[in-house]
């Protein structure tokens, strides 16, 4: 068993197949962004947070 986001490319290329496509885990995993409490974030931290939100913040095609 593996996360679809982790193997979506392999499935798309035909290297892997889903053996139980109708079965889904009841999982609502989340990713927490934890950073030091401060009024000012460093530019690197802000860019990293924006990157994660852009990549993971919306539901992806494999989560439908």
N, C-alpha and C positions, 0 to 999 in steps of 0.2 A: 504494500500500500504506500502510495506517495501522493503528495499534493499535486493537483493538476497544474498549478502555476510553475511547479518545478520540472514538469515533464511535457508541457504543452508543445514545445518545439519538437521533441522526439515523436510525439503522437502525430503532429502535422506532417513530419517527414516519413511516417510509416515505420519507424524503428520500434515503436511500442504500440500496442493496441490495448484498449480497455476491455477487460474480460467480464466485467459486471457493470455495463454502462447505466443500468437502471438503478444501481445502488449508490446512495450518497450518505456520507457521514453527516450527522447533525452537529456541525462544528461552526462556531462563529468566532474564529480566532481573530485576535486584534494585535496590532503592533503599537506599542506605546513609545512616544518620543519623550525621553527623560533627559533633562538638562539642568544645570545649576540655576537656582533661583536668582535672577538678576534682572535689572531693568533693561539692560542692553545685551543682546546676543552678539557674539562675534560674527563677522560676515561668513566665515566658513560654516558655522553652525546653522545660520539662517539658510544658506545655499543648500546644505545637506537636508535640512528639514523640508525645504521647498521641493527638492528632488524626490524625496520619499513620498510626499503628498501627491506630487504629480504622477508618480509611477504606481503607487499603491492606494491612493486615496479614493479612487473610484472603483466600482465593481468591474472586473475584467471579463472578457468574452468567455473565459473558461469557468467562471463562477455562475453562469446562467443555467 
